[in-house]
Amino acid sequence: MLTIQFENQTDEVLSEALWAKMQTCIRKTLASENVLVDKLILEVSLTLVSPETIRMLNANYRGIDRVTDVLSFPMLVFPEGMAALTAPSDLPILLGDIVLNPRRAAEQGETYGTGFEREMCYLTVHSVLHLLGYDHMDPDDKQAMRAREKAIMDDD
């Protein structure tokens, strides 16, 4: 079972259809990484925040004083990007928190020609992969993460 805690701290109105797509993206990403959602009680939080809030979080937690599109705060450490949550549990496993800036998503969707909804879904997939141990700090890791994002997003 998967519980997704959602909070919108912005003035942006998120349609029910987009919220449903984002939830599907979270589930698809977990399934693609062999996280057996049906056998576990998993929890993810997703919060939409303003550019000012994400800038503050980025400065506080990463030491980078600028606005970004999404931040991920994983609660677990997975070896080499491989999620292996298969043991049944009667307690929730907190995967982590996603903090997403919809204003930046809108800007990027326009810049890349993908649109707001696609960018929101992409950033959701990207962030869930971070929760599962993926990173893009070196070229090989970046290539692996981009390949996973593409595979998940192209599965629509």
VMD Tcl script that builds the backbone (N, CA, C; Angstrom):
set m [mol new atoms 468]
animate dup $m
set s [atomselect $m all]
$s set {name element resname resid chain x y z} {
  {N N MET 1 A 0.846 -1.170 0.000}
  {CA C MET 1 A 0.000 0.000 0.000}
  {C C MET 1 A 0.894 1.236 0.000}
  {N N LEU 2 A 0.482 2.229 -0.758}
  {CA C LEU 2 A 1.237 3.466 -0.841}
  {C C LEU 2 A 0.366 4.621 -0.385}
  {N N THR 3 A 0.886 5.406 0.539}
  {CA C THR 3 A 0.217 6.626 0.976}
  {C C THR 3 A 1.054 7.795 0.487}
  {N N ILE 4 A 0.386 8.734 -0.174}
  {CA C ILE 4 A 1.061 9.936 -0.643}
  {C C ILE 4 A 0.426 11.113 0.080}
  {N N GLN 5 A 1.221 11.736 0.930}
  {CA C GLN 5 A 0.767 12.928 1.630}
  {C C GLN 5 A 1.000 14.118 0.707}
  {N N PHE 6 A -0.030 14.913 0.475}
  {CA C PHE 6 A 0.092 16.042 -0.454}
  {C C PHE 6 A -0.270 17.336 0.249}
  {N N GLU 7 A 0.567 18.357 0.011}
  {CA C GLU 7 A 0.270 19.680 0.538}
  {C C GLU 7 A 0.627 20.713 -0.528}
  {N N ASN 8 A -0.279 21.628 -0.775}
  {CA C ASN 8 A -0.033 22.704 -1.721}
  {C C ASN 8 A 0.098 24.007 -0.941}
  {N N GLN 9 A 1.310 24.529 -0.863}
  {CA C GLN 9 A 1.577 25.773 -0.142}
  {C C GLN 9 A 1.650 26.962 -1.096}
  {N N THR 10 A 1.164 26.786 -2.319}
  {CA C THR 10 A 1.241 27.835 -3.330}
  {C C THR 10 A -0.159 28.303 -3.715}
  {N N ASP 11 A -0.197 29.298 -4.575}
  {CA C ASP 11 A -1.465 29.761 -5.140}
  {C C ASP 11 A -1.831 28.980 -6.390}
  {N N GLU 12 A -0.940 28.105 -6.837}
  {CA C GLU 12 A -1.179 27.295 -8.038}
  {C C GLU 12 A -2.337 26.332 -7.786}
  {N N VAL 13 A -3.203 26.232 -8.763}
  {CA C VAL 13 A -4.305 25.272 -8.675}
  {C C VAL 13 A -3.893 24.039 -9.467}
  {N N LEU 14 A -3.842 22.926 -8.791}
  {CA C LEU 14 A -3.474 21.670 -9.422}
  {C C LEU 14 A -4.750 20.913 -9.751}
  {N N SER 15 A -4.963 20.611 -11.005}
  {CA C SER 15 A -6.183 19.904 -11.399}
  {C C SER 15 A -6.177 18.484 -10.843}
  {N N GLU 16 A -7.357 17.934 -10.668}
  {CA C GLU 16 A -7.477 16.540 -10.211}
  {C C GLU 16 A -6.795 15.594 -11.194}
  {N N ALA 17 A -6.914 15.908 -12.479}
  {CA C ALA 17 A -6.305 15.051 -13.504}
  {C C ALA 17 A -4.781 15.054 -13.387}
  {N N LEU 18 A -4.184 16.227 -13.170}
  {CA C LEU 18 A -2.731 16.295 -13.029}
  {C C LEU 18 A -2.290 15.605 -11.745}
  {N N TRP 19 A -3.008 15.820 -10.655}
  {CA C TRP 19 A -2.665 15.158 -9.397}
  {C C TRP 19 A -2.722 13.648 -9.570}
  {N N ALA 20 A -3.713 13.145 -10.293}
  {CA C ALA 20 A -3.820 11.703 -10.549}
  {C C ALA 20 A -2.621 11.216 -11.369}
  {N N LYS 21 A -2.197 11.997 -12.369}
  {CA C LYS 21 A -1.026 11.621 -13.170}
  {C C LYS 21 A 0.236 11.586 -12.318}
  {N N MET 22 A 0.381 12.552 -11.442}
  {CA C MET 22 A 1.567 12.591 -10.588}
  {C C MET 22 A 1.596 11.398 -9.638}
  {N N GLN 23 A 0.446 11.019 -9.110}
  {CA C GLN 23 A 0.385 9.834 -8.248}
  {C C GLN 23 A 0.741 8.584 -9.047}
  {N N THR 24 A 0.253 8.512 -10.277}
  {CA C THR 24 A 0.590 7.390 -11.146}
  {C C THR 24 A 2.093 7.350 -11.408}
  {N N CYS 25 A 2.699 8.520 -11.608}
  {CA C CYS 25 A 4.153 8.587 -11.819}
  {C C CYS 25 A 4.913 8.048 -10.609}
  {N N ILE 26 A 4.448 8.377 -9.433}
  {CA C ILE 26 A 5.099 7.872 -8.214}
  {C C ILE 26 A 4.995 6.352 -8.180}
  {N N ARG 27 A 3.805 5.833 -8.410}
  {CA C ARG 27 A 3.611 4.374 -8.389}
  {C C ARG 27 A 4.430 3.670 -9.475}
  {N N LYS 28 A 4.420 4.219 -10.687}
  {CA C LYS 28 A 5.180 3.623 -11.795}
  {C C LYS 28 A 6.665 3.614 -11.498}
  {N N THR 29 A 7.170 4.680 -10.919}
  {CA C THR 29 A 8.598 4.757 -10.607}
  {C C THR 29 A 8.960 3.712 -9.558}
  {N N LEU 30 A 8.154 3.602 -8.530}
  {CA C LEU 30 A 8.412 2.590 -7.501}
  {C C LEU 30 A 8.357 1.185 -8.097}
  {N N ALA 31 A 7.352 0.932 -8.917}
  {CA C ALA 31 A 7.214 -0.394 -9.533}
  {C C ALA 31 A 8.390 -0.683 -10.466}
  {N N SER 32 A 8.830 0.318 -11.216}
  {CA C SER 32 A 9.935 0.117 -12.162}
  {C C SER 32 A 11.239 -0.217 -11.448}
  {N N GLU 33 A 11.338 0.176 -10.190}
  {CA C GLU 33 A 12.542 -0.079 -9.403}
  {C C GLU 33 A 12.370 -1.272 -8.464}
  {N N ASN 34 A 11.335 -2.063 -8.715}
  {CA C ASN 34 A 11.079 -3.290 -7.955}
  {C C ASN 34 A 10.799 -3.050 -6.485}
  {N N VAL 35 A 10.255 -1.913 -6.177}
  {CA C VAL 35 A 9.775 -1.675 -4.825}
  {C C VAL 35 A 8.355 -2.235 -4.811}
  {N N LEU 36 A 8.155 -3.293 -4.078}
  {CA C LEU 36 A 6.886 -4.015 -4.121}
  {C C LEU 36 A 5.846 -3.313 -3.261}
  {N N VAL 37 A 5.189 -2.346 -3.860}
  {CA C VAL 37 A 4.242 -1.504 -3.146}
  {C C VAL 37 A 3.107 -2.309 -2.530}
  {N N ASP 38 A 2.667 -3.370 -3.206}
  {CA C ASP 38 A 1.532 -4.138 -2.698}
  {C C ASP 38 A 1.863 -4.931 -1.431}
  {N N LYS 39 A 3.136 -5.171 -1.150}
  {CA C LYS 39 A 3.520 -5.946 0.027}
  {C C LYS 39 A 4.022 -5.087 1.176}
  {N N LEU 40 A 4.084 -3.780 0.965}
  {CA C LEU 40 A 4.631 -2.878 1.963}
  {C C LEU 40 A 3.676 -1.729 2.219}
  {N N ILE 41 A 3.874 -1.093 3.329}
  {CA C ILE 41 A 3.172 0.153 3.615}
  {C C ILE 41 A 4.205 1.252 3.418}
  {N N LEU 42 A 4.097 1.957 2.301}
  {CA C LEU 42 A 5.060 2.991 1.963}
  {C C LEU 42 A 4.415 4.359 2.071}
  {N N GLU 43 A 5.236 5.344 2.396}
  {CA C GLU 43 A 4.728 6.709 2.493}
  {C C GLU 43 A 5.711 7.672 1.842}
  {N N VAL 44 A 5.151 8.578 1.046}
  {CA C VAL 44 A 5.898 9.642 0.388}
  {C C VAL 44 A 5.125 10.921 0.634}
  {N N SER 45 A 5.829 12.011 0.868}
  {CA C SER 45 A 5.132 13.293 0.938}
  {C C SER 45 A 5.562 14.140 -0.248}
  {N N LEU 46 A 4.600 14.877 -0.787}
  {CA C LEU 46 A 4.863 15.770 -1.905}
  {C C LEU 46 A 4.262 17.122 -1.552}
  {N N THR 47 A 5.105 18.140 -1.527}
  {CA C THR 47 A 4.665 19.480 -1.167}
  {C C THR 47 A 5.011 20.436 -2.291}
  {N N LEU 48 A 4.023 21.223 -2.710}
  {CA C LEU 48 A 4.253 22.274 -3.685}
  {C C LEU 48 A 4.582 23.546 -2.930}
  {N N VAL 49 A 5.661 24.205 -3.339}
  {CA C VAL 49 A 6.104 25.408 -2.635}
  {C C VAL 49 A 6.422 26.524 -3.629}
  {N N SER 50 A 6.541 27.720 -3.095}
  {CA C SER 50 A 6.873 28.908 -3.881}
  {C C SER 50 A 8.362 28.908 -4.226}
  {N N PRO 51 A 8.747 29.716 -5.207}
  {CA C PRO 51 A 10.178 29.859 -5.502}
  {C C PRO 51 A 10.981 30.334 -4.287}
  {N N GLU 52 A 10.407 31.211 -3.505}
  {CA C GLU 52 A 11.107 31.720 -2.320}
  {C C GLU 52 A 11.361 30.607 -1.302}
  {N N THR 53 A 10.371 29.761 -1.099}
  {CA C THR 53 A 10.516 28.666 -0.139}
  {C C THR 53 A 11.536 27.646 -0.608}
  {N N ILE 54 A 11.485 27.276 -1.881}
  {CA C ILE 54 A 12.435 26.268 -2.363}
  {C C ILE 54 A 13.852 26.831 -2.386}
  {N N ARG 55 A 13.984 28.138 -2.617}
  {CA C ARG 55 A 15.305 28.759 -2.562}
  {C C ARG 55 A 15.868 28.661 -1.138}
  {N N MET 56 A 15.026 28.950 -0.148}
  {CA C MET 56 A 15.459 28.873 1.242}
  {C C MET 56 A 15.861 27.433 1.602}
  {N N LEU 57 A 15.047 26.463 1.194}
  {CA C LEU 57 A 15.365 25.060 1.472}
  {C C LEU 57 A 16.656 24.645 0.772}
  {N N ASN 58 A 16.820 25.063 -0.456}
  {CA C ASN 58 A 18.023 24.741 -1.219}
  {C C ASN 58 A 19.258 25.324 -0.533}
  {N N ALA 59 A 19.142 26.548 -0.045}
  {CA C ALA 59 A 20.258 27.179 0.666}
  {C C ALA 59 A 20.547 26.469 1.985}
  {N N ASN 60 A 19.499 26.162 2.735}
  {CA C ASN 60 A 19.674 25.539 4.050}
  {C C ASN 60 A 20.211 24.117 3.974}
  {N N TYR 61 A 19.697 23.316 3.032}
  {CA C TYR 61 A 20.035 21.894 3.008}
  {C C TYR 61 A 21.138 21.531 2.036}
  {N N ARG 62 A 21.330 22.356 0.998}
  {CA C ARG 62 A 22.350 22.030 0.002}
  {C C ARG 62 A 23.434 23.083 -0.105}
  {N N GLY 63 A 23.254 24.214 0.580}
  {CA C GLY 63 A 24.234 25.284 0.512}
  {C C GLY 63 A 24.249 26.000 -0.833}
  {N N ILE 64 A 23.144 25.890 -1.583}
  {CA C ILE 64 A 23.040 26.529 -2.896}
  {C C ILE 64 A 21.919 27.553 -2.820}
  {N N ASP 65 A 22.283 28.819 -2.817}
  {CA C ASP 65 A 21.322 29.897 -2.607}
  {C C ASP 65 A 20.708 30.348 -3.932}
  {N N ARG 66 A 19.863 29.468 -4.491}
  {CA C ARG 66 A 19.124 29.829 -5.705}
  {C C ARG 66 A 17.864 28.969 -5.807}
  {N N VAL 67 A 16.950 29.457 -6.611}
  {CA C VAL 67 A 15.697 28.746 -6.850}
  {C C VAL 67 A 15.995 27.504 -7.681}
  {N N THR 68 A 15.320 26.415 -7.361}
  {CA C THR 68 A 15.439 25.186 -8.135}
  {C C THR 68 A 14.045 24.659 -8.433}
  {N N ASP 69 A 13.965 23.574 -9.176}
  {CA C ASP 69 A 12.664 23.025 -9.562}
  {C C ASP 69 A 12.115 22.029 -8.545}
  {N N VAL 70 A 12.978 21.175 -8.017}
  {CA C VAL 70 A 12.519 20.139 -7.098}
  {C C VAL 70 A 13.658 19.751 -6.156}
  {N N LEU 71 A 13.289 19.419 -4.940}
  {CA C LEU 71 A 14.236 18.886 -3.964}
  {C C LEU 71 A 13.697 17.561 -3.443}
  {N N SER 72 A 14.595 16.654 -3.167}
  {CA C SER 72 A 14.234 15.347 -2.625}
  {C C SER 72 A 14.941 15.150 -1.303}
  {N N PHE 73 A 14.204 14.639 -0.342}
  {CA C PHE 73 A 14.763 14.377 0.976}
  {C C PHE 73 A 14.508 12.908 1.321}
  {N N PRO 74 A 15.423 12.011 0.867}
  {CA C PRO 74 A 15.235 10.589 1.141}
  {C C PRO 74 A 15.405 10.262 2.619}
  {N N MET 75 A 14.625 9.302 3.070}
  {CA C MET 75 A 14.706 8.851 4.454}
  {C C MET 75 A 15.503 7.551 4.584}
  {N N LEU 76 A 15.769 6.883 3.462}
  {CA C LEU 76 A 16.482 5.615 3.465}
  {C C LEU 76 A 17.701 5.720 2.570}
  {N N VAL 77 A 18.654 4.833 2.778}
  {CA C VAL 77 A 19.828 4.767 1.920}
  {C C VAL 77 A 19.779 3.440 1.183}
  {N N PHE 78 A 19.803 3.521 -0.154}
  {CA C PHE 78 A 19.810 2.324 -0.987}
  {C C PHE 78 A 21.180 2.167 -1.614}
  {N N PRO 79 A 21.748 0.961 -1.579}
  {CA C PRO 79 A 23.063 0.762 -2.183}
  {C C PRO 79 A 22.985 0.860 -3.702}
  {N N GLU 80 A 23.841 1.693 -4.275}
  {CA C GLU 80 A 24.018 1.805 -5.716}
  {C C GLU 80 A 22.718 1.984 -6.478}
  {N N GLY 81 A 21.783 2.763 -5.951}
  {CA C GLY 81 A 20.563 3.079 -6.682}
  {C C GLY 81 A 19.569 1.938 -6.793}
  {N N MET 82 A 19.782 0.864 -6.058}
  {CA C MET 82 A 18.886 -0.284 -6.179}
  {C C MET 82 A 17.980 -0.378 -4.959}
  {N N ALA 83 A 16.715 -0.114 -5.178}
  {CA C ALA 83 A 15.749 -0.225 -4.091}
  {C C ALA 83 A 15.382 -1.692 -3.923}
  {N N ALA 84 A 15.392 -2.169 -2.711}
  {CA C ALA 84 A 15.098 -3.576 -2.458}
  {C C ALA 84 A 14.214 -3.713 -1.228}
  {N N LEU 85 A 13.088 -3.049 -1.239}
  {CA C LEU 85 A 12.153 -3.141 -0.124}
  {C C LEU 85 A 11.171 -4.266 -0.421}
  {N N THR 86 A 11.453 -5.439 0.112}
  {CA C THR 86 A 10.581 -6.569 -0.178}
  {C C THR 86 A 10.027 -7.243 1.069}
  {N N ALA 87 A 10.567 -6.937 2.233}
  {CA C ALA 87 A 10.120 -7.593 3.454}
  {C C ALA 87 A 8.781 -7.011 3.912}
  {N N PRO 88 A 7.799 -7.866 4.182}
  {CA C PRO 88 A 6.518 -7.360 4.672}
  {C C PRO 88 A 6.687 -6.628 5.994}
  {N N SER 89 A 5.877 -5.641 6.193}
  {CA C SER 89 A 5.953 -4.842 7.405}
  {C C SER 89 A 4.575 -4.332 7.745}
  {N N ASP 90 A 4.283 -4.206 9.028}
  {CA C ASP 90 A 2.997 -3.635 9.404}
  {C C ASP 90 A 3.132 -2.177 9.811}
  {N N LEU 91 A 4.357 -1.647 9.672}
  {CA C LEU 91 A 4.595 -0.232 9.949}
  {C C LEU 91 A 4.942 0.474 8.649}
  {N N PRO 92 A 4.552 1.725 8.513}
  {CA C PRO 92 A 4.885 2.445 7.282}
  {C C PRO 92 A 6.389 2.651 7.138}
  {N N ILE 93 A 6.846 2.549 5.913}
  {CA C ILE 93 A 8.224 2.853 5.576}
  {C C ILE 93 A 8.197 4.215 4.903}
  {N N LEU 94 A 8.823 5.188 5.534}
  {CA C LEU 94 A 8.857 6.534 4.987}
  {C C LEU 94 A 9.976 6.619 3.959}
  {N N LEU 95 A 9.607 6.743 2.676}
  {CA C LEU 95 A 10.617 6.849 1.637}
  {C C LEU 95 A 11.252 8.229 1.628}
  {N N GLY 96 A 10.453 9.261 1.885}
  {CA C GLY 96 A 11.011 10.603 1.934}
  {C C GLY 96 A 10.037 11.658 1.469}
  {N N ASP 97 A 10.590 12.862 1.319}
  {CA C ASP 97 A 9.793 14.039 0.975}
  {C C ASP 97 A 10.231 14.603 -0.365}
  {N N ILE 98 A 9.240 15.015 -1.143}
  {CA C ILE 98 A 9.460 15.704 -2.404}
  {C C ILE 98 A 8.931 17.121 -2.225}
  {N N VAL 99 A 9.750 18.097 -2.577}
  {CA C VAL 99 A 9.344 19.500 -2.516}
  {C C VAL 99 A 9.484 20.046 -3.932}
  {N N LEU 100 A 8.368 20.442 -4.520}
  {CA C LEU 100 A 8.328 20.793 -5.929}
  {C C LEU 100 A 7.876 22.238 -6.114}
  {N N ASN 101 A 8.527 22.930 -7.012}
  {CA C ASN 101 A 8.240 24.323 -7.322}
  {C C ASN 101 A 7.455 24.385 -8.640}
  {N N PRO 102 A 6.120 24.499 -8.593}
  {CA C PRO 102 A 5.333 24.482 -9.829}
  {C C PRO 102 A 5.611 25.676 -10.750}
  {N N ARG 103 A 6.008 26.793 -10.192}
  {CA C ARG 103 A 6.313 27.947 -11.044}
  {C C ARG 103 A 7.518 27.635 -11.930}
  {N N ARG 104 A 8.547 27.029 -11.342}
  {CA C ARG 104 A 9.717 26.634 -12.141}
  {C C ARG 104 A 9.333 25.545 -13.141}
  {N N ALA 105 A 8.466 24.636 -12.739}
  {CA C ALA 105 A 8.009 23.587 -13.663}
  {C C ALA 105 A 7.307 24.209 -14.872}
  {N N ALA 106 A 6.503 25.223 -14.642}
  {CA C ALA 106 A 5.802 25.901 -15.743}
  {C C ALA 106 A 6.809 26.563 -16.677}
  {N N GLU 107 A 7.807 27.235 -16.105}
  {CA C GLU 107 A 8.843 27.890 -16.911}
  {C C GLU 107 A 9.610 26.873 -17.746}
  {N N GLN 108 A 10.002 25.770 -17.116}
  {CA C GLN 108 A 10.761 24.741 -17.826}
  {C C GLN 108 A 9.906 24.063 -18.885}
  {N N GLY 109 A 8.644 23.823 -18.583}
  {CA C GLY 109 A 7.754 23.224 -19.566}
  {C C GLY 109 A 7.632 24.082 -20.811}
  {N N GLU 110 A 7.611 25.390 -20.610}
  {CA C GLU 110 A 7.560 26.321 -21.744}
  {C C GLU 110 A 8.895 26.332 -22.487}
  {N N THR 111 A 9.989 26.411 -21.738}
  {CA C THR 111 A 11.324 26.446 -22.343}
  {C C THR 111 A 11.596 25.187 -23.160}
  {N N TYR 112 A 11.272 24.020 -22.614}
  {CA C TYR 112 A 11.563 22.747 -23.277}
  {C C TYR 112 A 10.475 22.331 -24.259}
  {N N GLY 113 A 9.357 23.046 -24.264}
  {CA C GLY 113 A 8.263 22.715 -25.168}
  {C C GLY 113 A 7.481 21.481 -24.765}
  {N N THR 114 A 7.584 21.104 -23.501}
  {CA C THR 114 A 6.904 19.893 -23.029}
  {C C THR 114 A 5.584 20.201 -22.337}
  {N N GLY 115 A 5.424 21.436 -21.865}
  {CA C GLY 115 A 4.212 21.820 -21.161}
  {C C GLY 115 A 4.304 21.579 -19.665}
  {N N PHE 116 A 3.405 22.236 -18.964}
  {CA C PHE 116 A 3.386 22.201 -17.504}
  {C C PHE 116 A 3.132 20.795 -16.957}
  {N N GLU 117 A 2.113 20.102 -17.450}
  {CA C GLU 117 A 1.773 18.782 -16.899}
  {C C GLU 117 A 2.909 17.785 -17.075}
  {N N ARG 118 A 3.492 17.749 -18.253}
  {CA C ARG 118 A 4.580 16.808 -18.504}
  {C C ARG 118 A 5.780 17.118 -17.594}
  {N N GLU 119 A 6.067 18.412 -17.418}
  {CA C GLU 119 A 7.193 18.788 -16.565}
  {C C GLU 119 A 6.929 18.416 -15.107}
  {N N MET 120 A 5.703 18.620 -14.646}
  {CA C MET 120 A 5.363 18.225 -13.274}
  {C C MET 120 A 5.534 16.717 -13.095}
  {N N CYS 121 A 5.116 15.951 -14.087}
  {CA C CYS 121 A 5.265 14.496 -14.000}
  {C C CYS 121 A 6.734 14.092 -14.062}
  {N N TYR 122 A 7.488 14.728 -14.960}
  {CA C TYR 122 A 8.918 14.430 -15.048}
  {C C TYR 122 A 9.616 14.712 -13.720}
  {N N LEU 123 A 9.346 15.871 -13.126}
  {CA C LEU 123 A 9.996 16.227 -11.864}
  {C C LEU 123 A 9.590 15.271 -10.745}
  {N N THR 124 A 8.375 14.762 -10.807}
  {CA C THR 124 A 7.926 13.774 -9.825}
  {C C THR 124 A 8.723 12.483 -9.971}
  {N N VAL 125 A 8.847 11.991 -11.198}
  {CA C VAL 125 A 9.639 10.777 -11.457}
  {C C VAL 125 A 11.082 11.000 -11.015}
  {N N HIS 126 A 11.653 12.112 -11.418}
  {CA C HIS 126 A 13.031 12.464 -11.074}
  {C C HIS 126 A 13.241 12.427 -9.560}
  {N N SER 127 A 12.317 13.029 -8.845}
  {CA C SER 127 A 12.449 13.113 -7.395}
  {C C SER 127 A 12.285 11.757 -6.719}
  {N N VAL 128 A 11.352 10.941 -7.190}
  {CA C VAL 128 A 11.183 9.602 -6.615}
  {C C VAL 128 A 12.453 8.781 -6.835}
  {N N LEU 129 A 13.057 8.915 -8.004}
  {CA C LEU 129 A 14.325 8.204 -8.232}
  {C C LEU 129 A 15.394 8.653 -7.236}
  {N N HIS 130 A 15.416 9.949 -6.915}
  {CA C HIS 130 A 16.335 10.413 -5.869}
  {C C HIS 130 A 16.010 9.745 -4.531}
  {N N LEU 131 A 14.724 9.614 -4.217}
  {CA C LEU 131 A 14.349 8.957 -2.955}
  {C C LEU 131 A 14.841 7.516 -2.915}
  {N N LEU 132 A 14.987 6.922 -4.102}
  {CA C LEU 132 A 15.414 5.525 -4.195}
  {C C LEU 132 A 16.924 5.373 -4.391}
  {N N GLY 133 A 17.660 6.474 -4.249}
  {CA C GLY 133 A 19.105 6.374 -4.266}
  {C C GLY 133 A 19.799 6.839 -5.533}
  {N N TYR 134 A 19.065 7.214 -6.554}
  {CA C TYR 134 A 19.699 7.701 -7.782}
  {C C TYR 134 A 20.226 9.118 -7.565}
  {N N ASP 135 A 21.272 9.435 -8.330}
  {CA C ASP 135 A 21.834 10.777 -8.282}
  {C C ASP 135 A 22.384 11.110 -9.663}
  {N N HIS 136 A 22.769 12.335 -9.863}
  {CA C HIS 136 A 23.299 12.758 -11.154}
  {C C HIS 136 A 24.507 13.674 -10.986}
  {N N MET 137 A 25.307 13.392 -9.975}
  {CA C MET 137 A 26.470 14.231 -9.694}
  {C C MET 137 A 27.662 13.904 -10.599}
  {N N ASP 138 A 27.797 12.665 -11.029}
  {CA C ASP 138 A 28.867 12.356 -11.976}
  {C C ASP 138 A 28.250 11.839 -13.278}
  {N N PRO 139 A 28.982 11.891 -14.383}
  {CA C PRO 139 A 28.411 11.567 -15.696}
  {C C PRO 139 A 27.770 10.178 -15.795}
  {N N ASP 140 A 28.398 9.164 -15.209}
  {CA C ASP 140 A 27.826 7.815 -15.290}
  {C C ASP 140 A 26.504 7.724 -14.534}
  {N N ASP 141 A 26.485 8.311 -13.327}
  {CA C ASP 141 A 25.245 8.311 -12.542}
  {C C ASP 141 A 24.151 9.101 -13.258}
  {N N LYS 142 A 24.528 10.216 -13.851}
  {CA C LYS 142 A 23.565 11.046 -14.572}
  {C C LYS 142 A 22.977 10.280 -15.756}
  {N N GLN 143 A 23.827 9.580 -16.492}
  {CA C GLN 143 A 23.370 8.788 -17.631}
  {C C GLN 143 A 22.398 7.695 -17.179}
  {N N ALA 144 A 22.720 7.021 -16.083}
  {CA C ALA 144 A 21.844 5.961 -15.568}
  {C C ALA 144 A 20.502 6.538 -15.122}
  {N N MET 145 A 20.544 7.670 -14.428}
  {CA C MET 145 A 19.305 8.280 -13.947}
  {C C MET 145 A 18.455 8.753 -15.118}
  {N N ARG 146 A 19.064 9.399 -16.106}
  {CA C ARG 146 A 18.310 9.883 -17.268}
  {C C ARG 146 A 17.675 8.714 -18.025}
  {N N ALA 147 A 18.388 7.598 -18.109}
  {CA C ALA 147 A 17.838 6.420 -18.788}
  {C C ALA 147 A 16.596 5.906 -18.057}
  {N N ARG 148 A 16.651 5.870 -16.731}
  {CA C ARG 148 A 15.500 5.411 -15.949}
  {C C ARG 148 A 14.328 6.381 -16.110}
  {N N GLU 149 A 14.607 7.704 -16.035}
  {CA C GLU 149 A 13.552 8.693 -16.220}
  {C C GLU 149 A 12.879 8.519 -17.574}
  {N N LYS 150 A 13.693 8.368 -18.612}
  {CA C LYS 150 A 13.144 8.229 -19.969}
  {C C LYS 150 A 12.284 6.983 -20.079}
  {N N ALA 151 A 12.775 5.874 -19.552}
  {CA C ALA 151 A 12.018 4.626 -19.620}
  {C C ALA 151 A 10.668 4.758 -18.908}
  {N N ILE 152 A 10.661 5.378 -17.771}
  {CA C ILE 152 A 9.410 5.545 -16.999}
  {C C ILE 152 A 8.474 6.514 -17.699}
  {N N MET 153 A 9.008 7.630 -18.175}
  {CA C MET 153 A 8.170 8.646 -18.824}
  {C C MET 153 A 7.667 8.162 -20.192}
  {N N ASP 154 A 8.464 7.389 -20.916}
  {CA C ASP 154 A 8.055 6.903 -22.236}
  {C C ASP 154 A 7.037 5.778 -22.145}
  {N N ASP 155 A 6.826 5.278 -20.933}
  {CA C ASP 155 A 5.888 4.172 -20.722}
  {C C ASP 155 A 4.434 4.657 -20.693}
  {N N ASP 156 A 4.221 5.957 -20.896}
  {CA C ASP 156 A 2.842 6.514 -20.877}
  {C C ASP 156 A 2.061 6.130 -22.105}
}
mol reanalyze $m
mol bondsrecalc $m
mol representation Tube
mol addrep $m
